[in-house]
Amino acid sequence: MMDMNQIVGKRVSDFLEDKGWTQVKLANKIGVSRQIMNNIIQGKKNITVAEVKSIAEVLEVDVEDLTKTFTKEKEPETITAFMGEVSTDKAKKGIKKVEKIMDMIVFYKQTNDSFEDMMS
C-alpha cells in the first residue's frame, strides 16, 4: 500500500506529464531544488501541507487531486496493454525486459529534458 508521500509523488508526476512539464520547471515555480522535487515525486520526502498546497496552486489543481488514494484497479502496463496478456513464462520475461528498456528510455529523456531546462 502506498503512503501519502508516494501518493502525492505519483499524482504530481501524472500532472507534470499531462502538462508536458519537467520536474525542474515545477521545482523552479515553487522555489525548491531539483533534488527536492525529485524526492517529492519519488515519495522519498516527507511532504508538508504547505508544499502540497504550493504544488497544487502551481499545477492549477485542487489539493484533493494530489492526495486522493488510488483505487484497487490497476491500469495494465503499457506493453501488456499494447501486446495483450501472455501466458508463457518466456513471454512474461520478455515483456519485463521490454518494460525495463522502456523505463530506461523514459528516464534518459526526462534527464535530458531536465538538463536542457537547466541550461536554458
BELJO-V974399 format. One line per field, one symbol per residue. ss: DSSP state (~ for helix, > for strand, _ for the rest). phi: phi as a letter, one per 20 degrees, with the letter a starting at -180 (. if undefined). burial: 1 if it has 9 or more other ideal C-beta (glycine too) atoms within 8 Angstrom, else 0. Layout:
ss->???
phi->???
burial->???
//
This chain:
ss->___~~~~~~~~~~~~~~~~___~~~~~~~~___~~~~~~~~_______~~~~~~~~~~~___~~~~~__________~~~~~~_____~~~~~~~~~~~~~~~~~~~~~~~~~~~~~~~_
phi->.eefffffgffggffffgemeegfffgffdncffffffffffmedffeffffffffffflcfgffedffefffdfffgffffenfcdeffffffffffffffffffggffffffffffee
burial->010011111111101100000111111001000101111110101010001111110110001011100000000000110000010000110010011001000000010011001000
//
